[in-house]
Amino acid sequence: MKLVHNAKGLTLVEILVSITILGIIMTTFLSFFNHAYSYTKKNENKTVGINVARNILYYFEQQDFEKIYQAYFKENDEITEKEINPVNCNDVLIGEKTEIVFDDPSVCKSFFSTKINNVDYESKVIFTRGIENDEIPEEDKPDLQEQLIGVEVTVMWNSQTASVRGLIQK
């Protein structure tokens, strides 16, 4: 008896093996897109956080140097850092006339807790008096403590943070 041998088609086992191999390759390949999306989303959130911090920094850089210096860093005071919180937005200077330190207290308060895209951003603002520049030799350094106040803004959301620094000029 002669056996008929047909080599033109694939067996069921060969088809199942090829589909399994193709499935493994596609799953590995598609996981790359999942990781790329996660990375992009994290960077997008970081960009929003940095922009929130920059807006806060811009607001504080526009404030009056003299008022802030008198309120938080008096002439012979040993304080070199002052953390600002929403309560400080209503601080007043007592002198010839009573003045509010910050231009608009309600705007100042709004910066400390912001909600964008259903994400809550909390901020921390620190004023520093001792501005140092290590690139200039000690004998050539100008006394910047009377001219500049450093501002560091740190924004926190979920489990991430972003910080920016700037200066309030006299």
Contacts in CASP RR format, 6 or more apart in sequence:
PFRMAT RR
TARGET T0000
AUTHOR 0000-0000-0000
METHOD contacts of the structure
MODEL  1
MKLVHNAKGLTLVEILVSITILGIIMTTFLSFFNHAYSYTKKNENKTVGI
NVARNILYYFEQQDFEKIYQAYFKENDEITEKEINPVNCNDVLIGEKTEI
VFDDPSVCKSFFSTKINNVDYESKVIFTRGIENDEIPEEDKPDLQEQLIG
VEVTVMWNSQTASVRGLIQK
42 160 0 8 1.000
45 119 0 8 1.000
45 157 0 8 1.000
45 158 0 8 1.000
45 160 0 8 1.000
46 160 0 8 1.000
46 162 0 8 1.000
48 116 0 8 1.000
48 117 0 8 1.000
48 119 0 8 1.000
48 121 0 8 1.000
49 121 0 8 1.000
49 155 0 8 1.000
49 157 0 8 1.000
49 160 0 8 1.000
49 162 0 8 1.000
50 155 0 8 1.000
50 162 0 8 1.000
50 164 0 8 1.000
52 114 0 8 1.000
52 116 0 8 1.000
52 121 0 8 1.000
52 123 0 8 1.000
52 155 0 8 1.000
52 162 0 8 1.000
53 123 0 8 1.000
53 153 0 8 1.000
53 154 0 8 1.000
53 155 0 8 1.000
53 162 0 8 1.000
53 163 0 8 1.000
53 164 0 8 1.000
54 164 0 8 1.000
55 111 0 8 1.000
56 111 0 8 1.000
56 123 0 8 1.000
56 125 0 8 1.000
56 153 0 8 1.000
56 155 0 8 1.000
57 151 0 8 1.000
57 153 0 8 1.000
57 164 0 8 1.000
57 165 0 8 1.000
57 166 0 8 1.000
59 107 0 8 1.000
59 108 0 8 1.000
59 111 0 8 1.000
60 84 0 8 1.000
60 125 0 8 1.000
60 151 0 8 1.000
60 153 0 8 1.000
60 168 0 8 1.000
61 151 0 8 1.000
61 166 0 8 1.000
61 167 0 8 1.000
61 168 0 8 1.000
61 169 0 8 1.000
62 103 0 8 1.000
63 101 0 8 1.000
63 102 0 8 1.000
63 103 0 8 1.000
63 168 0 8 1.000
64 101 0 8 1.000
64 103 0 8 1.000
65 149 0 8 1.000
65 168 0 8 1.000
65 169 0 8 1.000
65 170 0 8 1.000
66 170 0 8 1.000
67 93 0 8 1.000
67 99 0 8 1.000
67 101 0 8 1.000
67 102 0 8 1.000
68 101 0 8 1.000
68 127 0 8 1.000
68 149 0 8 1.000
68 168 0 8 1.000
69 149 0 8 1.000
70 93 0 8 1.000
71 91 0 8 1.000
71 93 0 8 1.000
71 101 0 8 1.000
72 79 0 8 1.000
72 82 0 8 1.000
72 127 0 8 1.000
73 79 0 8 1.000
73 82 0 8 1.000
73 127 0 8 1.000
73 129 0 8 1.000
73 149 0 8 1.000
79 129 0 8 1.000
80 128 0 8 1.000
80 129 0 8 1.000
80 130 0 8 1.000
81 126 0 8 1.000
81 127 0 8 1.000
81 128 0 8 1.000
81 129 0 8 1.000
82 126 0 8 1.000
82 127 0 8 1.000
83 124 0 8 1.000
83 125 0 8 1.000
83 126 0 8 1.000
83 127 0 8 1.000
84 125 0 8 1.000
84 126 0 8 1.000
84 127 0 8 1.000
85 112 0 8 1.000
85 125 0 8 1.000
86 108 0 8 1.000
86 109 0 8 1.000
86 112 0 8 1.000
86 113 0 8 1.000
88 101 0 8 1.000
88 102 0 8 1.000
89 102 0 8 1.000
89 105 0 8 1.000
89 106 0 8 1.000
89 108 0 8 1.000
89 109 0 8 1.000
90 100 0 8 1.000
90 105 0 8 1.000
91 100 0 8 1.000
91 101 0 8 1.000
91 102 0 8 1.000
92 98 0 8 1.000
92 99 0 8 1.000
92 100 0 8 1.000
92 101 0 8 1.000
93 99 0 8 1.000
93 100 0 8 1.000
93 101 0 8 1.000
102 108 0 8 1.000
111 123 0 8 1.000
111 125 0 8 1.000
112 122 0 8 1.000
112 123 0 8 1.000
112 125 0 8 1.000
113 120 0 8 1.000
113 121 0 8 1.000
113 122 0 8 1.000
113 123 0 8 1.000
114 120 0 8 1.000
114 121 0 8 1.000
114 123 0 8 1.000
115 121 0 8 1.000
119 157 0 8 1.000
119 158 0 8 1.000
120 157 0 8 1.000
121 155 0 8 1.000
121 156 0 8 1.000
121 157 0 8 1.000
122 155 0 8 1.000
122 156 0 8 1.000
122 157 0 8 1.000
123 153 0 8 1.000
123 154 0 8 1.000
123 155 0 8 1.000
123 156 0 8 1.000
124 153 0 8 1.000
124 154 0 8 1.000
124 155 0 8 1.000
124 156 0 8 1.000
125 151 0 8 1.000
125 152 0 8 1.000
125 153 0 8 1.000
126 151 0 8 1.000
126 152 0 8 1.000
126 154 0 8 1.000
127 149 0 8 1.000
127 150 0 8 1.000
127 151 0 8 1.000
127 168 0 8 1.000
128 149 0 8 1.000
128 150 0 8 1.000
128 151 0 8 1.000
128 152 0 8 1.000
129 145 0 8 1.000
129 149 0 8 1.000
129 150 0 8 1.000
130 144 0 8 1.000
130 145 0 8 1.000
130 150 0 8 1.000
131 144 0 8 1.000
131 145 0 8 1.000
131 148 0 8 1.000
131 149 0 8 1.000
131 150 0 8 1.000
131 167 0 8 1.000
133 141 0 8 1.000
133 144 0 8 1.000
146 170 0 8 1.000
147 169 0 8 1.000
147 170 0 8 1.000
148 167 0 8 1.000
148 168 0 8 1.000
148 169 0 8 1.000
148 170 0 8 1.000
149 167 0 8 1.000
149 168 0 8 1.000
150 165 0 8 1.000
150 166 0 8 1.000
150 167 0 8 1.000
150 168 0 8 1.000
151 165 0 8 1.000
151 166 0 8 1.000
151 167 0 8 1.000
151 168 0 8 1.000
152 163 0 8 1.000
152 164 0 8 1.000
152 165 0 8 1.000
152 166 0 8 1.000
153 163 0 8 1.000
153 164 0 8 1.000
153 165 0 8 1.000
154 161 0 8 1.000
154 162 0 8 1.000
154 163 0 8 1.000
155 161 0 8 1.000
155 162 0 8 1.000
155 163 0 8 1.000
END
